[in-house]
Amino acid sequence: MSTEIEDLRVLKAATRQQAAAHRSRQATLRRSWLIVLQIIMTLVLITFLGPTLWMVSSSLKARTEIFAIPMVWLPENPQWGNYIQALTLLPFAKFAVNTFVIAGLTVVGTVLSCSIVAYSFSRLRWPGRDFFFALLLGTMMLPEVVTLIPMFIEFRTLGWTKPGTVFGVLPLNFLPITVPYWLALSPLYVFLMRQFFKGIPMELEEAALMDGASRLQILFRIILPLSKPVIATVAVFSFLQSYNDFLQPLIYLNGQDNWTLALGLRAMNDVQQTGQWELLFAASTAVLLPVLLIFIFAQRYFVQGIATTGFGGR
Amino acid sequence: MMIANRSKERITWMRAREWIEGYLFAGPFLVGFFAFVAFPMLFSIWLMFQKWDLLGEPVFVGFRNIERALTDELALKALYNSAFYTLFAVPIQLVISFTLALALTQAIKLRSIYRAGFYLPIIIPIVATAVVWQRVFHPDFGILNEVLGIFGVPPQNWLLDPNLAKPAFIFMSFWMIGRQMVIFIAGLGNIPVQLMEASQIDGAGKLRSLFTITIPLMTPLIFYNMVIAIINSFQTFVPSLIMTDGGPQNETLFVVLNIYRNGFQFFNMGYASALAWELFVIVVGFTIAQFYVSNKWVYYEA
């Protein structure tokens, strides 16, 4: 009897030992696999960042280093002067002001109009609401290029493609690329905000209504203060979209005075086809810098936005 | 009785007020939709039947623009280029972004750094991307030939050789898969842990679990990414305008560049509208077709 128990005990211990050995083998295998994976991913990442790193490094090279064979990977003496030269070759300061004015108007218009419309679609009941919401989602499928030409003719008829200013300060040409954003023509952002607003308890709103608050007051005093994350997401995305846009500015912004950074960089590229690469790289790096800063500070809004909507970037 | 009546009146008044407020608050979109979506679309249908250079009066030409859009060699070449680009770029993009997402959901260190790094190319302004990649592909001083040289590949004339220009564009598109990757990462995070554990207990290896559990559960997102990637890649425009201006020998003349040229350089507003509608019909048709085919391979949880 006792020997049987003894046997059983030995057997159990052996199995346990075996299992432990197996586990530790598995763990070692897993650890080494993770190390291999880490190395592979680091190499892939460096490859991925290659063009960007090359751009930054080349922006600081002397011209002789740019065209040296074999290739010089890092500049010997960083030429910070490249940046000053590049950004004064064309009036880039003016382009930057234009870009930020347009982006500012776009962001404010998008956030305001999309939140107002999203409020209507999420918390008010009115006939035809579902139909119009379906229509809104449908416009997401519409390629930009289909309305490109008729919109141009429309804005031309309105006189917005001519030189001139609004209120004496804002170039008339800015209107075609900003006004549509004040009319909630970003279905994705309306959708995003609607989803968020739906999660805010109705009781809050009803109580405010009882107290005699108007819908506008409810939206601005109750809903929006509770919706900071989604507002940040929409603001970041629409800024990026406006800052990176090329086609609309190309079509509407007449005259170098009205250009954005994107158009300035393109003009520089056309002139500099052969010669001053270091200046072109410096200008490209400078144009990248603002979005990079925003990306670093607002990274979680990017990821949030993409994860919940499946869109983002360009 | 009086009280009941009054409260009923009150309710209908409140409801009417909510209706009015609903329309008012949706107003920006309703106005925007009619002014900048519906009207332009109708207007461009009318334009398709006109010959108009914006200077004189529009002249009615019947179906001539449409006929030209369907038979013109250059327009067909542009369509072929866009289709070729999409056909090769999209599947490989999906494989790369899915693989990266799988790797970045493993327990490796500094995952957020990797994710940010792979996402970065998406946020770089498209003009800067085009300017830099034009240099990446440069035959003498470009980084691509330099790196390939390490592996003994002779230097290539990427953007100047008609046989290599489209492959070069396809190669460049692999760089911009950050959005797809983030979507895949989000999806992989939602796969129930119990399911993976169960399959492991049943003795399935990693690879087996990948093909029997992970990929089937991810098909909705694969489908989604595929549809969006196809729509986007049919709309590629800026790189071809800046890097090659459609050349060499129209090998990178994509549909949108062709539309842009006809509209804003040659001022054939009617013909450009016909080309735009052709693209629209193709993209929508393709999307609808994909939804039909998707029943066969996309797995939706009941």
Interface residues (C-beta under 8 A of the other chain):
Chain A: L34 L37 Q38 I40 M41 V44 L45 F48 L49 G50 P51 T52 W54 M55 S58 I66 F67 I69 P70 M71 S113 I116 V117 Y119 S120 F121 L124 R125 W126 P127 R129 F132 L135 L136 T139 M141 L142 P143 E144 V145 V146 T147 L148 I149 P150 M151 F152 I153 E154 R156 P180 W182 L183 A184 L185 V190 R215 L219 L240 Y243 N244 F246 L247 I251 L261 A262 L265 R266 N269 W277 L280 F281 S284 V287 L288 V291 L292 F295 Q299 F302 V303 I306 A307 G310 F311 G312 G313 R314
Chain B: R15 E18 W19 E21 G22 Y23 L24 F25 A26 P28 F29 L30 V31 G32 F33 A35 F36 V37 F39 P40 M41 F43 S44 L47 L54 L100 A103 L104 Q106 A107 I108 K109 Y114 R115 A116 G117 F118 Y119 L120 P121 I122 I123 I124 P125 I126 V127 A128 A130 V131 V132 W133 Q134 R135 V136 D140 F141 I143 E146 V147 W175 G178 R179 V182 I183 I185 A186 Y224 N225 I228 I231 F234 Q235 F237 V238 I242 V256 I259 Y260 G263 F264 M269 A272 S273 A276 W277 L279 F280 V283 V284 T287
